[in-house]
Amino acid sequence: MNTAGFDGFGNVEVRVFIRDGGENRSQPTSTGLQELDAQLSFGENVHSAIGENIRLLIDRPDGTYCFRLHNDRVYYMSERILKLATNISRDKLVSVGTCFGKFTKTQKFRLHITALDFLAPYAKFKVWVKPGSEQSFLYGNHIMKSGLGRITENTAQYQGVVVYSMADVPLGFGVAAKTTQECRKVDPMSIVVFHQADIGEYIRSEDTLT
């Protein structure tokens, strides 16, 4: 599935990592990176986050980009980087481009926080968390009604949302536990957004994000 990225992010650094040691280190062979089937839950997750704006991941003015699957992880990269990666044998390739997330053992796709900067500008459904509840969310906790600042109108239950601070700084991803209308009526200790990912993971889960 060819994809493209986003304007206004500056230069996105993409790197190819090679494992040390082993035979045939410089052997020019295919990486075996797999194209993604549109029916996979990957597409459902991304579509849930940004809706029809997913096309903006495809139509980039700065070149052609693509998603590829490697070791159960989905990577986002330019075709130029993809071509460079074909010179590295599959067993030596650790990661390439930006990791968007990974498939679990049950083949459910889980977005990684590393996808946030690419998806946040195109999010159709958003939640703003109050300053007093930011730290709780950034420690991996769900958002309670008492910590909810704002929510996009007509948000459905179980809709994917991007979570922002009240200063419009993207903090992570979540899933709406209640509709917009329900959020107005529930008690302060009710969960309104299920935590999915947050920028605190850059510290908590540093070793598993690539």
Backbone hydrogen bonds, N-H to C=O, Kabsch-Sander energy under -0.5 kcal/mol:
donor,donor_aa,acceptor,acceptor_aa,energy
3,T,65,Y,-3.8
4,A,57,L,-9.1
12,V,10,G,-0.5
13,E,11,N,-0.6
17,F,15,R,-0.5
17,F,95,S,-1.8
19,R,92,K,-2.1
27,Q,24,N,-1.2
29,T,27,Q,-1.1
34,Q,69,L,-2.3
40,L,37,D,-2.0
43,G,40,L,-1.0
44,E,40,L,-1.0
45,N,41,S,-2.5
46,V,42,F,-2.3
47,H,43,G,-2.5
48,S,44,E,-2.1
49,A,45,N,-1.5
50,I,46,V,-2.3
51,G,47,H,-2.8
53,N,50,I,-1.7
54,I,51,G,-1.7
55,R,52,E,-1.7
56,L,53,N,-1.9
57,L,54,I,-1.6
58,I,3,T,-0.5
58,I,55,R,-1.3
59,D,55,R,-2.4
60,R,58,I,-1.4
63,G,60,R,-0.8
65,Y,3,T,-1.2
66,C,77,M,-3.1
67,F,1,M,-1.5
68,R,75,Y,-2.5
69,L,34,Q,-2.9
70,H,73,R,-2.8
73,R,70,H,-1.7
74,V,101,G,-2.6
75,Y,68,R,-3.3
75,Y,73,R,-0.5
76,Y,98,T,-2.7
77,M,66,C,-2.5
79,E,64,T,-2.5
82,L,78,S,-2.2
83,K,79,E,-2.3
84,L,80,R,-1.7
85,A,81,I,-2.2
86,T,82,L,-0.9
86,T,83,K,-0.5
87,N,84,L,-1.5
88,I,85,A,-1.9
90,R,30,S,-0.7
92,K,89,S,-1.6
93,L,89,S,-1.0
93,L,90,R,-0.6
94,V,17,F,-2.0
94,V,92,K,-0.6
97,G,15,R,-0.9
98,T,76,Y,-2.6
100,F,74,V,-3.2
101,G,74,V,-1.0
102,K,110,R,-1.8
103,F,72,D,-3.2
104,T,108,K,-2.7
107,Q,104,T,-2.0
110,R,102,K,-2.8
111,L,109,F,-0.5
112,H,100,F,-2.8
115,A,112,H,-2.0
116,L,113,I,-1.9
118,F,115,A,-0.8
119,L,115,A,-1.8
120,A,116,L,-3.0
122,Y,119,L,-1.6
123,A,120,A,-1.5
124,K,49,A,-0.9
125,F,49,A,-0.6
127,V,162,V,-2.3
128,W,150,R,-2.5
129,V,164,Y,-2.9
130,K,147,G,-3.2
133,S,130,K,-2.0
134,E,130,K,-0.7
134,E,131,P,-0.9
135,Q,131,P,-0.5
137,F,133,S,-1.9
138,L,134,E,-2.5
139,Y,135,Q,-0.6
139,Y,136,S,-1.0
140,G,137,F,-2.0
141,N,136,S,-1.8
143,I,193,V,-2.5
144,M,142,H,-0.5
145,K,190,S,-2.2
146,S,188,P,-2.4
147,G,144,M,-1.3
148,L,145,K,-1.3
149,G,128,W,-3.2
149,G,147,G,-0.5
150,R,128,W,-1.4
152,T,126,K,-2.4
155,T,152,T,-1.0
158,Y,176,A,-3.5
159,Q,156,A,-1.6
161,V,174,G,-2.7
162,V,125,F,-1.9
163,V,172,G,-2.9
164,Y,127,V,-3.3
165,S,169,V,-2.1
166,M,129,V,-0.6
168,D,165,S,-1.9
171,L,163,V,-3.5
172,G,163,V,-1.4
173,F,197,A,-1.9
174,G,161,V,-2.4
175,V,194,F,-2.0
176,A,159,Q,-2.8
177,A,192,V,-2.5
178,K,192,V,-1.1
180,T,155,T,-1.8
183,C,179,T,-2.1
184,R,180,T,-0.8
184,R,181,Q,-0.7
185,K,182,E,-1.4
186,V,182,E,-1.8
190,S,187,D,-2.0
192,V,143,I,-2.8
193,V,143,I,-1.6
194,F,175,V,-3.3
196,Q,173,F,-1.9
197,A,173,F,-1.7
199,I,171,L,-2.2
201,E,198,D,-2.0
202,Y,199,I,-1.4
203,I,200,G,-1.5
204,R,200,G,-2.4
205,S,201,E,-2.5
206,E,203,I,-0.7
208,T,205,S,-1.8
209,L,205,S,-0.6
209,L,206,E,-0.7
